[in-house]
Amino acid sequence: MAIGDESGTQASGGSTMEQAKQQVAETTGDAREKAASTFRMQADERSTQAGEQIRSFGQALGRTGKQLREEGSDTPARVAEGVASRVERAGEYLERTDGQTLLSDLEDFGRRQPWLVAAGGMAVGLVASRLLKASSERRSSGRYPQTSQHRRSGLTEQARMTDAPVPPTAAEPVSRATYGGV
């Protein structure tokens, strides 16, 4: 009988574990659905806002084109009006398209034009690296007032003139190379 009691306890313990697992899975699924819903809603709002801004920019370009035409500059007017038309259409597309459709369209474009997407990604990466480099140089030039060539060597102005290492100031990092590796 003791054996039967143990198997009954194991069976009820197993069902409790299964219930707990099921409850965790349901809670996780609910949280995932809520996060996805929030993301979709925010993407819809942001794309609509971006579309409105882009469309208003296109309208401003259109007004500029009309002004150029009135001044007698036909070629620049045609260019401005053509760009304005495309920009306005892009803005209208963003305004009326929901986040899911936008992502689907982007995926389709990436499948049709993979080289263009790769080139765009490379251009964005280059721009980002240049911005980071410029930001880094500005931050470091505030910390170390020496020129970049001497900053790399770790020597101060006095040390360059006497060829003798000078103890670093509070604003300079301590380097083993400055003191001959000691």
Phi and psi restraints in degrees (value plus and minus 20) as a CYANA .aco file:
   2 ALA   PHI     -83.1   -43.1
   2 ALA   PSI     -54.2   -14.2
   3 ILE   PHI     -86.5   -46.5
   3 ILE   PSI     -62.0   -22.0
   4 GLY   PHI     -83.2   -43.2
   4 GLY   PSI     -57.6   -17.6
   5 ASP   PHI     -86.3   -46.3
   5 ASP   PSI     -59.1   -19.1
   6 GLU   PHI     -85.2   -45.2
   6 GLU   PSI     -61.9   -21.9
   7 SER   PHI     -87.3   -47.3
   7 SER   PSI     -53.7   -13.7
   8 GLY   PHI     -85.9   -45.9
   8 GLY   PSI     -58.5   -18.5
   9 THR   PHI     -87.7   -47.7
   9 THR   PSI     -61.0   -21.0
  10 GLN   PHI     -84.6   -44.6
  10 GLN   PSI     -58.9   -18.9
  11 ALA   PHI     -86.6   -46.6
  11 ALA   PSI     -62.3   -22.3
  12 SER   PHI     -91.6   -51.6
  12 SER   PSI     -53.8   -13.8
  13 GLY   PHI     -86.5   -46.5
  13 GLY   PSI     -58.6   -18.6
  14 GLY   PHI     -85.8   -45.8
  14 GLY   PSI     -59.1   -19.1
  15 SER   PHI     -90.2   -50.2
  15 SER   PSI     -53.4   -13.4
  16 THR   PHI     -85.6   -45.6
  16 THR   PSI     -61.1   -21.1
  17 MET   PHI     -83.4   -43.4
  17 MET   PSI     -62.6   -22.6
  18 GLU   PHI     -83.4   -43.4
  18 GLU   PSI     -60.2   -20.2
  19 GLN   PHI     -84.3   -44.3
  19 GLN   PSI     -61.8   -21.8
  20 ALA   PHI     -84.2   -44.2
  20 ALA   PSI     -63.0   -23.0
  21 LYS   PHI     -82.0   -42.0
  21 LYS   PSI     -62.4   -22.4
  22 GLN   PHI     -85.3   -45.3
  22 GLN   PSI     -60.5   -20.5
  23 GLN   PHI     -86.1   -46.1
  23 GLN   PSI     -61.3   -21.3
  24 VAL   PHI     -83.5   -43.5
  24 VAL   PSI     -62.1   -22.1
  25 ALA   PHI     -82.8   -42.8
  25 ALA   PSI     -61.5   -21.5
  26 GLU   PHI     -85.5   -45.5
  26 GLU   PSI     -63.7   -23.7
  27 THR   PHI     -84.0   -44.0
  27 THR   PSI     -62.8   -22.8
  28 THR   PHI     -83.6   -43.6
  28 THR   PSI     -63.4   -23.4
  29 GLY   PHI     -83.1   -43.1
  29 GLY   PSI     -61.2   -21.2
  30 ASP   PHI     -82.8   -42.8
  30 ASP   PSI     -64.6   -24.6
  31 ALA   PHI     -83.3   -43.3
  31 ALA   PSI     -60.7   -20.7
  32 ARG   PHI     -83.9   -43.9
  32 ARG   PSI     -63.9   -23.9
  33 GLU   PHI     -84.0   -44.0
  33 GLU   PSI     -60.5   -20.5
  34 LYS   PHI     -85.0   -45.0
  34 LYS   PSI     -63.1   -23.1
  35 ALA   PHI     -84.2   -44.2
  35 ALA   PSI     -62.1   -22.1
  36 ALA   PHI     -84.3   -44.3
  36 ALA   PSI     -60.4   -20.4
  37 SER   PHI     -83.9   -43.9
  37 SER   PSI     -63.6   -23.6
  38 THR   PHI     -83.3   -43.3
  38 THR   PSI     -62.9   -22.9
  39 PHE   PHI     -81.8   -41.8
  39 PHE   PSI     -65.6   -25.6
  40 ARG   PHI     -81.4   -41.4
  40 ARG   PSI     -63.0   -23.0
  41 MET   PHI     -83.3   -43.3
  41 MET   PSI     -63.8   -23.8
  42 GLN   PHI     -87.2   -47.2
  42 GLN   PSI     -59.0   -19.0
  43 ALA   PHI     -83.8   -43.8
  43 ALA   PSI     -59.7   -19.7
  44 ASP   PHI     -82.5   -42.5
  44 ASP   PSI     -65.6   -25.6
  45 GLU   PHI     -83.6   -43.6
  45 GLU   PSI     -64.3   -24.3
  46 ARG   PHI     -86.6   -46.6
  46 ARG   PSI     -60.2   -20.2
  47 SER   PHI     -88.1   -48.1
  47 SER   PSI     -55.3   -15.3
  48 THR   PHI     -86.0   -46.0
  48 THR   PSI     -64.5   -24.5
  49 GLN   PHI     -82.3   -42.3
  49 GLN   PSI     -65.1   -25.1
  50 ALA   PHI     -82.6   -42.6
  50 ALA   PSI     -61.2   -21.2
  51 GLY   PHI     -80.8   -40.8
  51 GLY   PSI     -62.0   -22.0
  52 GLU   PHI     -82.5   -42.5
  52 GLU   PSI     -64.3   -24.3
  53 GLN   PHI     -86.0   -46.0
  53 GLN   PSI     -62.4   -22.4
  54 ILE   PHI     -86.3   -46.3
  54 ILE   PSI     -61.9   -21.9
  55 ARG   PHI     -83.1   -43.1
  55 ARG   PSI     -61.7   -21.7
  56 SER   PHI     -86.3   -46.3
  56 SER   PSI     -54.5   -14.5
  57 PHE   PHI     -84.0   -44.0
  57 PHE   PSI     -62.0   -22.0
  58 GLY   PHI     -82.5   -42.5
  58 GLY   PSI     -59.3   -19.3
  59 GLN   PHI     -84.8   -44.8
  59 GLN   PSI     -59.3   -19.3
  60 ALA   PHI     -84.2   -44.2
  60 ALA   PSI     -59.6   -19.6
  61 LEU   PHI     -83.7   -43.7
  61 LEU   PSI     -59.0   -19.0
  62 GLY   PHI     -82.0   -42.0
  62 GLY   PSI     -62.6   -22.6
  63 ARG   PHI     -83.4   -43.4
  63 ARG   PSI     -58.6   -18.6
  64 THR   PHI     -83.2   -43.2
  64 THR   PSI     -61.6   -21.6
  65 GLY   PHI     -81.1   -41.1
  65 GLY   PSI     -62.4   -22.4
  66 LYS   PHI     -83.6   -43.6
  66 LYS   PSI     -60.6   -20.6
  67 GLN   PHI     -82.9   -42.9
  67 GLN   PSI     -63.0   -23.0
  68 LEU   PHI     -83.1   -43.1
  68 LEU   PSI     -59.5   -19.5
  69 ARG   PHI     -83.9   -43.9
  69 ARG   PSI     -61.4   -21.4
  70 GLU   PHI     -83.2   -43.2
  70 GLU   PSI     -51.4   -11.4
  71 GLU   PHI    -101.7   -61.7
  71 GLU   PSI     -25.8    14.2
  72 GLY   PHI      74.5   114.5
  72 GLY   PSI     -10.5    29.5
  73 SER   PHI    -116.6   -76.6
  73 SER   PSI      64.8   104.8
  74 ASP   PHI     -89.9   -49.9
  74 ASP   PSI     -64.2   -24.2
  75 THR   PHI     -83.7   -43.7
  75 THR   PSI     -71.8   -31.8
  76 PRO   PHI     -82.6   -42.6
  76 PRO   PSI     -51.8   -11.8
  77 ALA   PHI     -84.8   -44.8
  77 ALA   PSI     -63.1   -23.1
  78 ARG   PHI     -83.5   -43.5
  78 ARG   PSI     -61.8   -21.8
  79 VAL   PHI     -82.7   -42.7
  79 VAL   PSI     -67.8   -27.8
  80 ALA   PHI     -82.3   -42.3
  80 ALA   PSI     -61.9   -21.9
  81 GLU   PHI     -88.3   -48.3
  81 GLU   PSI     -57.2   -17.2
  82 GLY   PHI     -84.8   -44.8
  82 GLY   PSI     -64.5   -24.5
  83 VAL   PHI     -85.2   -45.2
  83 VAL   PSI     -61.2   -21.2
  84 ALA   PHI     -79.9   -39.9
  84 ALA   PSI     -62.2   -22.2
  85 SER   PHI     -81.8   -41.8
  85 SER   PSI     -65.4   -25.4
  86 ARG   PHI     -86.4   -46.4
  86 ARG   PSI     -61.2   -21.2
  87 VAL   PHI     -85.3   -45.3
  87 VAL   PSI     -61.9   -21.9
  88 GLU   PHI     -82.8   -42.8
  88 GLU   PSI     -61.2   -21.2
  89 ARG   PHI     -83.3   -43.3
  89 ARG   PSI     -60.5   -20.5
  90 ALA   PHI     -83.5   -43.5
  90 ALA   PSI     -61.4   -21.4
  91 GLY   PHI     -83.5   -43.5
  91 GLY   PSI     -62.5   -22.5
  92 GLU   PHI     -84.3   -44.3
  92 GLU   PSI     -58.7   -18.7
  93 TYR   PHI     -80.6   -40.6
  93 TYR   PSI     -66.5   -26.5
  94 LEU   PHI     -85.2   -45.2
  94 LEU   PSI     -54.6   -14.6
  95 GLU   PHI     -86.8   -46.8
  95 GLU   PSI     -60.8   -20.8
  96 ARG   PHI    -112.7   -72.7
  96 ARG   PSI     -31.1     8.9
  97 THR   PHI    -115.3   -75.3
  97 THR   PSI     115.8   155.8
  98 ASP   PHI    -103.4   -63.4
  98 ASP   PSI     148.2   188.2
  99 GLY   PHI     -80.2   -40.2
  99 GLY   PSI     -61.2   -21.2
 100 GLN   PHI     -84.9   -44.9
 100 GLN   PSI     -63.7   -23.7
 101 THR   PHI     -86.4   -46.4
 101 THR   PSI     -58.8   -18.8
 102 LEU   PHI     -81.7   -41.7
 102 LEU   PSI     -66.2   -26.2
 103 LEU   PHI     -83.2   -43.2
 103 LEU   PSI     -60.8   -20.8
 104 SER   PHI     -82.7   -42.7
 104 SER   PSI     -63.2   -23.2
 105 ASP   PHI     -84.9   -44.9
 105 ASP   PSI     -59.1   -19.1
 106 LEU   PHI     -84.5   -44.5
 106 LEU   PSI     -61.0   -21.0
 107 GLU   PHI     -82.6   -42.6
 107 GLU   PSI     -63.7   -23.7
 108 ASP   PHI     -81.6   -41.6
 108 ASP   PSI     -63.2   -23.2
 109 PHE   PHI     -82.0   -42.0
 109 PHE   PSI     -62.3   -22.3
 110 GLY   PHI     -82.7   -42.7
 110 GLY   PSI     -54.2   -14.2
 111 ARG   PHI     -92.4   -52.4
 111 ARG   PSI     -56.7   -16.7
 112 ARG   PHI     -96.3   -56.3
 112 ARG   PSI     -56.0   -16.0
 113 GLN   PHI    -147.8  -107.8
 113 GLN   PSI      44.2    84.2
 114 PRO   PHI     -84.4   -44.4
 114 PRO   PSI     -55.2   -15.2
 115 TRP   PHI     -88.2   -48.2
 115 TRP   PSI     -56.1   -16.1
 116 LEU   PHI     -87.3   -47.3
 116 LEU   PSI     -60.1   -20.1
 117 VAL   PHI     -85.5   -45.5
 117 VAL   PSI     -61.7   -21.7
 118 ALA   PHI     -83.8   -43.8
 118 ALA   PSI     -62.7   -22.7
 119 ALA   PHI     -84.4   -44.4
 119 ALA   PSI     -60.5   -20.5
 120 GLY   PHI     -83.8   -43.8
 120 GLY   PSI     -61.8   -21.8
 121 GLY   PHI     -83.7   -43.7
 121 GLY   PSI     -59.1   -19.1
 122 MET   PHI     -85.7   -45.7
 122 MET   PSI     -62.2   -22.2
 123 ALA   PHI     -82.8   -42.8
 123 ALA   PSI     -63.8   -23.8
 124 VAL   PHI     -83.0   -43.0
 124 VAL   PSI     -61.0   -21.0
 125 GLY   PHI     -82.8   -42.8
 125 GLY   PSI     -62.0   -22.0
 126 LEU   PHI     -84.4   -44.4
 126 LEU   PSI     -64.0   -24.0
 127 VAL   PHI     -82.2   -42.2
 127 VAL   PSI     -64.4   -24.4
 128 ALA   PHI     -82.6   -42.6
 128 ALA   PSI     -60.9   -20.9
 129 SER   PHI     -86.5   -46.5
 129 SER   PSI     -58.0   -18.0
 130 ARG   PHI     -85.3   -45.3
 130 ARG   PSI     -61.9   -21.9
 131 LEU   PHI     -83.8   -43.8
 131 LEU   PSI     -62.3   -22.3
 132 LEU   PHI     -85.1   -45.1
 132 LEU   PSI     -60.2   -20.2
 133 LYS   PHI     -84.7   -44.7
 133 LYS   PSI     -65.2   -25.2
 134 ALA   PHI     -82.9   -42.9
 134 ALA   PSI     -60.7   -20.7
 135 SER   PHI     -83.9   -43.9
 135 SER   PSI     -62.4   -22.4
 136 SER   PHI     -84.4   -44.4
 136 SER   PSI     -62.4   -22.4
 137 GLU   PHI     -85.0   -45.0
 137 GLU   PSI     -59.4   -19.4
 138 ARG   PHI     -85.3   -45.3
 138 ARG   PSI     -61.5   -21.5
 139 ARG   PHI     -85.9   -45.9
 139 ARG   PSI     -64.0   -24.0
 140 SER   PHI     -92.8   -52.8
 140 SER   PSI     -49.0    -9.0
 141 SER   PHI     -89.5   -49.5
 141 SER   PSI     -44.8    -4.8
 142 GLY   PHI     -92.9   -52.9
 142 GLY   PSI     -50.8   -10.8
 143 ARG   PHI    -101.8   -61.8
 143 ARG   PSI     -57.7   -17.7
 144 TYR   PHI    -142.3  -102.3
 144 TYR   PSI      82.6   122.6
 145 PRO   PHI     -94.2   -54.2
 145 PRO   PSI     -21.4    18.6
 146 GLN   PHI     -94.0   -54.0
 146 GLN   PSI     147.1   187.1
 147 THR   PHI     -90.1   -50.1
 147 THR   PSI     140.4   180.4
 148 SER   PHI     -84.8   -44.8
 148 SER   PSI     -53.6   -13.6
 149 GLN   PHI     -85.7   -45.7
 149 GLN   PSI     -65.0   -25.0
 150 HIS   PHI     -97.8   -57.8
 150 HIS   PSI     -45.1    -5.1
 151 ARG   PHI     -82.3   -42.3
 151 ARG   PSI     -59.3   -19.3
 152 ARG   PHI     -87.5   -47.5
 152 ARG   PSI     -53.9   -13.9
 153 SER   PHI     -96.2   -56.2
 153 SER   PSI     -42.5    -2.5
 154 GLY   PHI      64.6   104.6
 154 GLY   PSI     -13.2    26.8
 155 LEU   PHI    -120.0   -80.0
 155 LEU   PSI     125.1   165.1
 156 THR   PHI    -107.4   -67.4
 156 THR   PSI     155.2   195.2
 157 GLU   PHI     -79.3   -39.3
 157 GLU   PSI     -64.8   -24.8
 158 GLN   PHI     -82.8   -42.8
 158 GLN   PSI     -61.0   -21.0
 159 ALA   PHI     -86.9   -46.9
 159 ALA   PSI     -56.4   -16.4
 160 ARG   PHI     -85.7   -45.7
 160 ARG   PSI     -53.6   -13.6
 161 MET   PHI     -97.4   -57.4
 161 MET   PSI     -54.8   -14.8
 162 THR   PHI    -123.9   -83.9
 162 THR   PSI     -26.6    13.4
 163 ASP   PHI      40.0    80.0
 163 ASP   PSI       0.2    40.2
 164 ALA   PHI    -134.8   -94.8
 164 ALA   PSI     119.1   159.1
 165 PRO   PHI     -87.4   -47.4
 165 PRO   PSI     120.1   160.1
 166 VAL   PHI    -136.4   -96.4
 166 VAL   PSI     118.4   158.4
 167 PRO   PHI     -77.6   -37.6
 167 PRO   PSI     121.5   161.5
 168 PRO   PHI     -90.0   -50.0
 168 PRO   PSI     133.0   173.0
 169 THR   PHI    -101.2   -61.2
 169 THR   PSI     158.0   198.0
 170 ALA   PHI     -83.9   -43.9
 170 ALA   PSI     -46.3    -6.3
 171 ALA   PHI    -105.6   -65.6
 171 ALA   PSI     -30.4     9.6
 172 GLU   PHI    -122.2   -82.2
 172 GLU   PSI     125.2   165.2
 173 PRO   PHI     -95.7   -55.7
 173 PRO   PSI     130.1   170.1
 174 VAL   PHI    -105.9   -65.9
 174 VAL   PSI     109.7   149.7
 175 SER   PHI    -144.8  -104.8
 175 SER   PSI     118.1   158.1
 176 ARG   PHI     -85.3   -45.3
 176 ARG   PSI     -52.2   -12.2
 177 ALA   PHI     -85.3   -45.3
 177 ALA   PSI     -48.5    -8.5
 178 THR   PHI     -83.5   -43.5
 178 THR   PSI     -55.3   -15.3
 179 TYR   PHI    -125.7   -85.7
 179 TYR   PSI       7.6    47.6
 180 GLY   PHI      50.4    90.4
 180 GLY   PSI       8.5    48.5
 181 GLY   PHI      62.1   102.1
 181 GLY   PSI     -11.8    28.2
